[in-house]
Amino acid sequence: MNPNIDIENDVLVKCDDISLENLINVQQELRKQEMELDQKIEKVISI
């Protein structure tokens, strides 16, 4: 995770350096978190 970016509860709460690179990093991090949540949901559903 980029130290210039802070995401809490799926909301960008801090972005010290708003550059294209940082925005792409935010997008990638949110996608990663979304995939992790999807996996957790699938596990719960399968039980």
Steps between C-alpha positions, in 0.01 A plus 500: 500500500619846418574707814366812329160339471266403780181306434250440779171318449547512123535879507810690402565710811850619422693552179804721557616500142219481250679373196388259235728237650343539844149489361589179316640362826175586677301327229721190520476487879121530489480222241718281719279566802190434293637164385589407858149589616346301215704197605386537862138530389532188283640308797209607720246412231655157446467403867 
